[in-house]
Amino acid sequence: MKSPAFTRTRGFFVVLNVQALFRRLNVKHNNLEMKSPFIESIEYHSFALLSKLAQSFSYRTAGKVGAFLGVCIHLFIGSRRAVARDNLAQAFPGMSESEREGIAHGAFKNYGTALVEMLWAGGKSAEELMSKVSPVSPAILQRYFTAPKGLILLSAHYGNWEFLPLGLRLHLGRPMTMIAQRQRNKRIDAMIEAARTRWDNRTVSMGVSSREAFKALREGAMMLILSDQSGPKEAVFIDFFGRPAATHRGAAAFSLKTGASIVLALLVRQEDGTYEPVFEEVDRTGIEEYTEANVIELTRRHTAVLEKHIRLHPDQWLWMHKRWKHTEYYQSTKLVEEEA
């Protein structure tokens, strides 16, 4: 006789496979510039059912299901596996292939775990969520979070990035403003938005965020920005793991225009499945004035701090993301400029 936990887990993956099928169908519709309300509805109801199933798990089961999901993605989504392998080969040329493969395997497991834990967290109490994220130490609290002025918390898709705003909000007793990218499916976006904005947290849409972000920082807000994904071709190119990468300049611009400090904030997954918050302030010495050169320099500095922490736990970062997708374009453009 199958246990209830086994039945729920099997149901989770059945729904996940249905959702993946309709996502592939939706890609075809997008390529034809068509929008199918039917497919969007299937996506939404699949996502809602996935959330309900995940919320029925214990936290430990959610972690195990998520890790298994990550392993499946690693094994069966060849395009993302290839991206991760190439990124790791470029970032760690001195490592053996087996060592890099171990990091990739861990990164996919971390991704799956973070996804299912995010779904699990919906509807959970403040006490339950606080028990999964360690409190901020008194020294860190005093150093970064007591001054009544704006603060930029720079983070990444590392550990569990969705737990970060909720865990810090609950432990610090201070709401957070997040710059977030909207989902194409508006009903799914509304579910994610509701999860992120519990306990008075709020989000600002990426792309139309500048005015609201400046206003919030000048009013003393604590603002969370995930800065590790690729910027557009027009972005600032900063060396990241030895290669120029298109990098968003927003955090540096916000900091220099408002005087808000930048503090890297990450949640590091522990062996027992809980998370330890880690913080490091980005040095702004000598670059207080807002100029284009200072924006580039501050972006370089905070990128270097992030790289340092990724190197400490490389299996907790999102190596399957195309972080260097514009590098070849940048290098070819630079070569043309040098030859001109």
C-alpha positions, 0 to 999 in steps of 0.5 A: 500500500502506497503511503500518502506522502508517496501518492502526493509526490507522484501526483506532484510530478504528474502535474509537473509533466502536464505543465511542461507539455503545455509550456512547450505548446505555449512556446510554439504559440509565442513563436507565431505571436499567438496568445492562447487563453486555454493554454494560459489557463492550463498553466495557471491551474497546473501551477496552482495544483503544484502549489497545493501539493507542495504545501501538503508536504513536510519541509523535509519532503519538499526538500527531497522532492525538489532535489529529485526534480533538480536531478531530473532537470539535469538529466533530461533538459540537455540544453540547460545541462550544456549551458551549465557545463560550458559556464563551469568549464570557463569559470573553473578551467583548473578543475577536473571534469568530474569536479565541475560535473559535481558542481553542476549536479548540486546546482540543479538540485539546489534549483529544484529544491528552491522551487519546491520550497517556494511553493511549500512556503505559501500559506505557512506561518511566520513561525514556520518560515522563521525556523528555516532561516537563522536570525541575523546576528546582533553585530550585523543587525547593528552594523547594517539595519538600525540606521533610518536610511535607505539600504540596497540589499544585493542578492543573487539566484543563490541558495534560496533567493525566494526565502530571503525577503520573507526571512529577513522581513520576519527576523528584522521586523522591517518590510522590504521592497523588491525589484521583480520581473513579471511573469507572462502568465498574469494569473501565475504572476499574481500568485507569486506576487501574493507570496512575495508581498506577505507581511507588508513586503512590496514589489516594484516591476523591473523595467519601470522601477527607477522612479519608484526605487529612488523614491523608496530609497529616499524614504528609507526603504530596504530594497532587494535587487537580484543582480546576477542575471545577464543584462542586455547588450547595451549594459555595462560589461564587467569581468565575472569569473574571468569573462566580460558579462553584461551586467545591470547597472541599476544597483550602482546608480541607485546607490550613488544617486541616493547615498544608500549603501550596497550590502550583499545578502545571501542565504546559504543552504546548510546540511540540515536544510535551513539557511544561514544569512550572509552579508558583506558591504560593498566598498564605496571608498573614493566613488561617492559622486554619481558619474558614469565612471563611478557607476561602472566601478561600483558595479565592478566592485559588487560583482567581485564581491558576489563572485567571491561568495559564489566561489565559496559554495558554487553548487548553490548558484544558477550555473544553467543561466546564460550569464555570458550570452552577450560576451561574444557580441561584446568582444567582437564589437570591441575588436572592431573598435580597436581596429578602426 
